[in-house]
Amino acid sequence: MPDGRKIYFLTNQQDTEVKCVVSFRVTDYAPEWWNPVTGDRRPLTEYSVENGYTVVQLAFEAAESGFVVFKDKKQKIHLKINVA
């Protein structure tokens, strides 16, 4: 995509729930899940980067499909917690 997004379409073509681990050849972007039926989008917060791949664990309902979108560059988050 011209704006740098990387989009992958995934589908469960079975009539049962499926859990899987998927590797994407992307390292500098954080993954999001986009549901084409509901329009919902959510960050996939549990992922790892291994040997040049982003590895994501996904669970699909029966016949579910959706997009994994790598849209925003990963940002380091700095937290400061004050305890009173």
N, C-alpha and C positions, 0 to 999 in steps of 0.2 A: 504494500500500500504506500502511496506517496507520503503519507504522514508518519510512516514508520511502524504502524500497527502490524502485528502478525496475527492472523486469524485462522483457527483450525476448527473444522466441523467434525463433531464426534456423534456417533449414534449407537444405541443398543438395539439391535435387530432381533433380540430374543424376547420371549413373553415372560421372562423372569427378571428380577433385579440382578444387576451385574456390578461387581466391584473390580476395579482394575488400577494398575499403575501405568501411567503414560509418560513417556519422555519426549520432550520437544527440543529441537536444536535452537534454543533461544537462551541467552544468559543474562542479558542486561535489562530485562523487563519483568514486571510483576504480573502474574496471571490473574485473569478474571473469568468468571463463568457467566455467560449470557444465555438466558432461556428465551428461545424464539417464540414460544407459545404465550408466555405471560409477560414478556418484556422485562422481567427482572434481571438485574445484574448484581453480582456480588464478588468481592475479591476472594481469591483462593489463597488463604493465608498459610496453609500447611503445604509447603513445597520445599524442595531442596535443589541446589545446583551442583551437579556432579559431572566432571569430565566434559564440560562444554554443553551440557543438557540441563534443562529445567525438568524436574521429575515431580509429578503431581499424582496424588491418589484421588480417584473419583469413584462415585457410586451413582449408577443409573437405575431409575425405575424401569419397569418393563416398557419397551418401545420408546424410551425417552431419547431425545437428542438435544444437542446444544452446541454452543461455540465456546472454545477457550480462546480468549483474546489477550494478547500481550500488548498493552496500550501505553502505559506510563512507565517511564524509567523508574527502576527501584530507587527509593529514597531512603537514606539512613534516617532513622527516627531517634531523636535524642530526648530522653525523658528525664525530668528532674522531679523527684518526689520529695516533698517536704513533710516530715512527720512532726506533728506538734506534741 
